[in-house]
Amino acid sequence: MKFVRSVSNQSVAQRISDDPQSRLAVEIIQRLRSEGHISYLAGGCVRDALLGRTPKDYDVATDARPEQIRKLFGFHRTLAIGAAFGVISVCSESQQKESPVEVATFRCDGIYSDGRRPDAVEFSSPAADAQRRDFTINGLFFDPASAEVIDFVGGLVDLTQCCIRAIGDAKSRFSEDKLRLLRAVRFATTYGFEIEEETKRAICQHAAEVTVCSGERIGAEMRRLLSSPNAGRGIQILHECRLAIPIMPQVGKGLKAASERDQLVRRLERMETSALPPRLALLALVSGQKSHVALAELAERWKLTNHECDASHAALNSYPILLNAHRLGWSQLQPLLIQRYVNAAVELARTMTIEFREGARGLERVEEALLFPTEQLNPPPLLTGDDLKRLGYRPGPSFKVILEGARAAQLDGKVQNRAQAEEWLAEHWLSERRGPERRGRGEQ
C-alpha cells in the first residue's frame, strides 16, 4: 500500500535544498520530469534527511530507461558502468566539482545466484522497486517538488520506532545479498536502532553465509561500524547475531566470554577517537597473547590498507611502553614519540590507562613531551656516519651500534655539542678506530 506524507518545508525539503550536494540530483529530477518521467530521490539520502542528518550522497530513481537517460543527458555526461542493472551515472555539466549521481530505473531483481548481485533485472514500478530493497528505512522515496515522502514498505513508521526491519520476507532478503546480514548490524549501530525480532532471527540463521561476501565489502562495513560512537554496542550486536566468528574468527572466539566482551565494549566507549587503527588494536587485544595474529587475520580478511595494518601493529607494540613512560630514560622514550604512528599508540594508551595502576603518570609524560618544539623533541644528531669516517672509523655493522649509542648519550644529556660527542666516541669506541698504526702492508 502506498503511503504519502507531506513534509514541512522547514524539515526534509529545506534540509535537502540547503545541501549543495543535492543540487545535481534535484536538477536531474527536474529534467526527467520535464520529459514526462516519474523521478524521485531514493534510498539512503531520504532516510538520512528524515533523521535530521546530512546525506552522504544522493540517488535518483525513475521510470526512464537507461537508454532514455543517456539520450536525455548526453553521452558526454553519462557513464553506463551499471547499465546492466538499470543504473546510469550522470555527471554535472562542468564534470569537475560535483560527484556523479546514480540514476536508477525502477526495477524488480531476478535471482541472486552469487549472493551479491541479481543475475537479471526487469524494469518495473516505484512500488515494485521499493519491495526489492533491503530494509524498510531504505525503501523510501522523496519528491522534492511536492515535499512528499512516498512510502510503500512502512519505512516511515520504522524510522519513528527506531527499527531495522527487512522488507518482506527477511530470509529472502538475506539470501539475495549476504552483505545485508552485516549491513543490518551496521545500521543498528550507527543509528542506535534495534533490529526487529524476525529480521534478527533470520540474521542468526544465515550468519555463516556472510563469508560469501568479498573481504573488501566486509571491511567497508566494519570500518563504518567501528568508527561509530556506538561501536561497542555494534560489537555486542555482532556477537548476538552470530556474525562475530565468521567475519573475525580469532576475535569472535574471544568474545564468547562475557567478561572479554564487556571489557571490549567499555574500552570502545572510552576511546575518544574514531580513527580505525587504535580500534582495530582494541579488537585484537581480545585475543590476549595472540593479538598480533588476530590483527593479521583482520588485515587479510578485511583487506586493510598498509597504513591501517602498520598503525595498528605499532599501537599494539608501543602502548604498554607509553604507559610506563615515567620510568624510562628519554633516550628510550623519544624514538617512540617520533615514530610515524605515534598518534595511534597514544590513543590506545589513553584508552587503557584506567586498567593500569600508574598508566596515567606515563601518559602524562608522553603528552607533555609531544608538545615540545621540534628542536627539543627531535634534535639533529651530533654525530653521523660521515663523521665516523672522517674520524677514521671503519665502516661496517658497528656503525649502527656506535651511532645509536651516540644518539642515546645526546638525548639523555650526557653530550651536548659536537666536541663532547667526539670525546664520548673516543672514550667508548677507540678500538674501532682505524689509525695509521693499525694499517696492513697493503695500505702502506
C-alpha positions in Angstrom: 0.0 0.0 0.0 1.3 3.4 -0.9 1.6 6.0 1.9 2.3 9.6 1.1 3.3 12.0 3.8 3.7 15.8 3.3 6.7 17.2 5.0 7.2 20.7 6.3 9.5 22.9 4.1 11.4 23.6 7.3 12.4 19.9 7.7 13.4 17.4 5.0 12.7 19.6 1.9 14.6 22.5 3.4 17.5 20.3 4.6 17.9 18.9 1.1 17.6 22.2 -0.7 20.2 23.7 1.7 22.7 21.0 0.9 24.9 21.9 -2.0 25.4 18.2 -2.7 21.8 17.8 -3.6 21.8 20.4 -6.5 22.8 18.0 -9.3 20.3 15.3 -8.2 17.4 17.8 -8.0 18.3 19.2 -11.4 18.3 15.7 -12.8 14.8 15.1 -11.3 13.5 18.3 -12.8 14.9 17.5 -16.2 13.4 14.0 -16.2 10.0 15.4 -15.0 10.1 17.9 -17.9 10.2 15.0 -20.3 7.2 13.3 -18.6 9.1 10.8 -16.4 8.4 9.9 -12.8 11.5 10.6 -10.7 12.3 10.8 -7.0 15.2 10.9 -4.6 15.6 7.4 -3.3 17.1 5.3 -0.5 19.7 6.4 2.0 19.5 10.1 1.2 15.8 10.1 2.1 16.5 8.1 5.3 19.2 10.4 6.5 17.3 13.6 5.7 14.3 12.3 7.7 16.7 11.6 10.6 18.0 15.1 10.5 21.3 14.1 9.1 23.1 15.5 6.0 23.1 12.8 3.4 26.5 11.4 2.2 25.2 11.4 -1.4 22.0 11.5 -3.4 20.5 8.8 -5.6 17.6 9.2 -8.1 15.0 6.6 -9.1 13.0 7.0 -12.3 10.8 5.2 -14.8 13.1 6.4 -17.6 15.1 3.5 -19.2 18.9 3.6 -19.2 19.0 4.5 -22.9 16.5 7.3 -22.4 18.6 8.7 -19.6 21.7 8.7 -21.7 19.9 10.3 -24.7 18.4 13.0 -22.4 21.7 14.0 -20.7 24.1 13.2 -23.5 26.8 10.5 -23.7 29.4 13.1 -22.6 27.7 13.5 -19.3 26.7 9.9 -18.6 28.6 6.7 -17.5 27.0 3.3 -18.3 29.0 1.3 -15.8 25.9 -0.1 -14.0 23.6 -0.1 -17.1 23.1 -3.9 -16.8 21.3 -3.2 -13.6 19.5 -0.2 -14.9 21.9 2.3 -13.3 23.4 5.3 -15.2 25.7 7.8 -13.6 25.0 11.4 -14.6 27.8 13.9 -14.2 27.4 17.7 -13.9 27.9 19.8 -17.0 31.3 21.0 -15.7 32.2 17.4 -14.7 34.6 18.8 -12.1 33.3 19.7 -8.6 30.3 17.5 -8.1 30.3 13.7 -7.8 28.2 11.9 -10.4 24.6 11.0 -9.3 23.4 7.4 -9.8 20.1 7.4 -11.7 18.4 4.0 -11.4 15.4 2.8 -13.4 12.6 1.3 -11.2 13.2 -2.4 -11.3 12.5 -5.9 -10.0 15.5 -8.1 -9.3 15.9 -11.7 -10.5 17.8 -14.5 -8.8 21.0 -13.6 -6.9 23.0 -16.7 -7.6 26.3 -15.3 -6.3 24.8 -13.8 -3.1 25.7 -10.3 -4.2 24.0 -9.1 -7.4 20.9 -10.1 -9.3 21.5 -12.3 -12.4 19.0 -10.2 -14.3 16.6 -7.3 -13.7 13.2 -6.3 -15.0 12.1 -2.7 -15.2 9.0 -2.1 -13.2 7.2 0.5 -11.0 8.1 2.5 -7.9 6.2 0.1 -5.7 8.0 -2.9 -7.0 11.3 -1.1 -6.8 10.8 -0.4 -3.1 10.0 -4.0 -2.5 13.3 -5.2 -3.9 15.4 -3.1 -1.4 16.9 -4.4 1.8 15.4 -2.6 4.8 12.2 -0.5 5.2 14.1 2.6 6.2 16.0 2.3 2.9 12.9 1.8 0.8 11.6 5.4 0.9 11.3 7.9 -2.0 11.1 11.7 -1.8 9.6 14.1 -4.2 11.5 17.4 -3.8 8.9 19.3 -5.9 5.9 18.5 -3.6 7.9 17.8 -0.4 6.3 14.4 -0.1 7.7 11.1 1.2 6.4 8.1 -0.8 6.4 5.0 1.4 5.4 1.6 0.1 7.1 -0.5 2.8 6.4 1.0 6.2 9.7 2.7 6.4 8.4 5.9 8.0 6.9 4.0 10.9 10.1 2.1 11.4 12.2 5.3 11.4 9.9 6.7 14.0 10.2 3.5 16.1 14.0 3.3 15.5 13.6 -0.2 14.0 15.7 -2.1 11.4 13.3 -4.4 9.6 13.8 -6.4 6.4 11.4 -5.6 3.6 9.1 -8.6 3.0 10.5 -12.0 3.9 13.7 -11.5 5.8 15.3 -14.8 4.8 14.7 -14.0 1.1 16.3 -10.6 1.5 19.4 -12.1 3.1 19.6 -14.9 0.6 19.8 -12.4 -2.2 22.7 -10.4 -0.9 24.7 -11.8 2.1 26.2 -8.5 2.9 22.8 -7.4 4.2 23.4 -9.5 7.2 26.2 -7.2 8.2 24.5 -4.1 6.9 21.6 -4.6 9.4 24.1 -4.6 12.3 25.9 -1.6 10.9 22.7 0.4 10.5 21.6 -0.6 14.0 24.9 0.5 15.3 25.3 3.9 13.6 21.7 5.0 14.1 21.2 3.5 17.5 18.3 1.4 16.3 17.0 -2.1 17.3 16.8 -4.9 14.9 13.3 -6.3 14.6 13.0 -9.8 16.0 12.1 -11.7 12.8 14.9 -9.9 11.0 17.3 -10.7 13.8 16.4 -14.4 13.8 17.0 -14.6 10.1 20.4 -13.0 10.5 21.3 -15.6 13.2 20.2 -18.4 10.9 22.2 -17.2 7.9 25.2 -15.6 9.7 27.7 -18.2 8.5 26.9 -17.3 4.9 28.3 -13.8 5.2 31.7 -15.3 4.3 30.4 -15.4 0.7 31.0 -11.7 0.5 34.4 -10.3 -0.5 36.8 -9.1 2.1 36.6 -5.6 0.6 32.8 -5.4 1.2 33.0 -6.8 4.7 35.9 -4.4 5.5 34.0 -1.4 4.3 31.0 -2.2 6.5 33.3 -2.9 9.5 35.1 0.4 9.1 31.9 2.3 9.3 30.7 0.2 12.3 33.9 0.7 14.2 34.1 4.4 13.5 30.7 4.9 15.1 30.3 6.3 18.6 28.2 3.2 19.2 30.9 0.8 18.1 30.8 -1.0 21.5 27.1 -1.7 21.1 27.8 -2.8 17.5 30.3 -5.5 18.7 27.6 -6.7 21.1 25.1 -7.0 18.3 27.6 -8.8 16.1 28.0 -11.4 18.8 24.3 -11.7 19.4 23.7 -12.2 15.7 26.4 -14.9 15.4 28.4 -12.8 12.9 31.5 -12.2 15.0 33.2 -15.5 14.4 32.5 -15.7 10.7 33.9 -12.2 10.0 36.8 -12.2 12.6 37.4 -15.8 13.9 40.2 -15.0 16.4 38.4 -12.0 17.9 35.0 -13.7 17.8 36.2 -16.6 19.8 37.5 -14.2 22.5 34.1 -12.5 22.5 32.4 -15.7 23.6 33.5 -14.9 27.2 31.1 -12.3 28.6 33.9 -10.7 30.6 36.0 -10.1 27.5 33.1 -8.9 25.5 32.0 -6.4 28.2 35.6 -5.2 28.6 35.9 -4.5 24.9 32.6 -2.6 24.9 33.8 -0.5 27.8 37.2 0.2 26.0 35.5 1.2 22.8 33.1 3.5 24.7 36.1 5.2 26.4 38.1 5.7 23.2 37.8 9.3 22.2 39.0 9.0 18.6 37.0 7.4 15.7 40.3 6.5 13.9 40.4 2.9 12.8 43.9 1.7 13.8 43.6 2.0 17.6 40.1 0.5 17.4 41.5 -2.4 15.4 44.1 -2.8 18.1 41.4 -3.0 20.8 39.7 -5.8 18.9 43.0 -7.7 18.6 43.6 -7.4 22.3 40.6 -9.6 22.9 42.8 -12.5 21.7 45.3 -12.0 24.5 48.8 -13.1 23.6 47.6 -13.8 20.1 46.8 -10.2 19.5 49.2 -9.7 16.5 47.9 -13.0 15.0 44.3 -11.7 15.3 45.3 -8.4 13.8 47.0 -10.1 10.8 43.8 -12.1 10.4 41.7 -8.9 10.3 44.1 -7.4 7.8 43.8 -10.4 5.5 40.0 -10.9 5.8 39.0 -7.2 5.6 41.7 -6.2 3.1 43.1 -3.5 5.3 45.5 -0.9 3.8 49.2 -0.9 4.6 48.7 2.2 6.7 45.9 0.6 8.8 48.0 -2.6 9.4 51.2 -0.8 10.2 49.5 1.8 12.5 47.5 -0.9 14.4 50.6 -3.1 14.9 52.6 0.0 16.1 49.8 0.8 18.6 49.9 -2.8 20.0 53.7 -2.7 20.3 54.0 0.7 21.8 51.1 1.4 24.1 52.5 -0.7 27.1 55.8 1.2 26.9 54.0 4.6 26.8 52.0 3.7 29.9 55.4 3.2 31.6 57.0 6.3 30.2 57.5 7.8 33.6 60.0 5.0 34.3 62.0 5.4 31.1 65.1 7.4 30.2 64.5 10.0 27.5 66.6 8.1 25.0 64.3 5.1 25.5 61.1 7.1 25.1 62.0 9.6 22.4 62.2 7.1 19.5 58.6 6.1 20.2 57.4 9.6 20.2 58.8 10.4 16.7 57.6 7.3 15.0 55.1 7.7 12.2 52.1 6.1 14.0 52.6 7.6 17.5 49.1 9.0 17.5 47.5 5.5 17.2 49.7 4.3 20.1 48.8 7.3 22.2 45.1 6.9 21.6 45.3 3.2 22.6 47.4 4.0 25.7 44.9 6.7 26.7 42.0 4.2 26.5 43.9 1.7 28.5 45.1 4.0 31.3 42.2 3.1 33.6 43.3 -0.5 33.6 46.9 0.2 34.5 47.7 1.5 38.0 50.3 4.0 37.0 49.4 4.4 33.4 48.2 7.9 33.9 51.6 9.0 35.0 53.3 7.6 32.0 50.7 9.0 29.6 51.0 12.5 31.3 54.7 12.5 30.5 54.1 11.4 26.9 51.5 14.1 26.3 53.8 16.8 27.8 56.7 15.6 25.6 54.6 15.7 22.4 54.1 19.4 23.0 57.9 20.0 22.9 59.1 22.1 19.9 60.7 20.1 17.2 64.3 21.0 18.1 63.7 19.7 21.6 61.6 16.6 20.7 63.8 15.5 17.8 67.1 17.5 17.6 69.6 16.8 14.7 72.1 14.1 15.7 75.5 15.3 16.8 77.3 12.5 15.0 76.6 10.9 11.6 78.2 8.1 9.6 80.2 10.7 7.7 81.6 12.0 10.9 82.7 8.5 11.9 84.5 8.0 8.5 86.2 11.4 8.9 87.5 10.4 12.3 89.0 7.2 10.9 86.4 4.6 11.9 85.9 1.5 9.8 82.5 1.4 8.0 80.6 -1.8 9.0 78.0 -3.3 11.3 79.4 -1.4 14.3 78.5 1.9 12.7 74.8 1.4 13.6 75.7 0.5 17.2 78.0 3.4 17.6 75.5 5.9 16.2 72.7 4.6 18.4 74.9 4.9 21.4 75.9 8.4 20.5 72.2 9.4 19.9 71.2 8.0 23.3 74.0 9.9 25.0 72.8 13.1 23.2 69.2 12.6 24.2 70.0 11.8 27.8 72.1 15.0 28.0 75.5 13.3 28.5 76.8 15.1 25.5 75.5 18.5 24.4 77.7 19.5 21.4 79.9 18.1 18.7 83.1 18.3 20.7 81.6 16.4 23.6 80.2 13.8 21.2 83.7 13.2 19.8 85.1 12.9 23.3 82.4 10.3 24.1 83.3 8.5 20.9 87.0 8.3 21.7 86.2 7.1 25.2 83.8 4.4 24.3 84.8 3.3 20.8 88.5 3.9 20.4 89.2 0.3 19.5 87.0 0.6 16.4 89.1 3.5 15.0 91.4 2.7 12.1 94.6 4.7 12.7 97.9 4.6 10.8 99.4 2.2 13.3 96.6 -0.4 12.5 97.0 -0.4 8.7 98.3 -3.6 7.0 101.1 -3.7 4.4 98.6 -3.3 1.6 97.7 0.1 3.0 101.2 1.5 3.4 
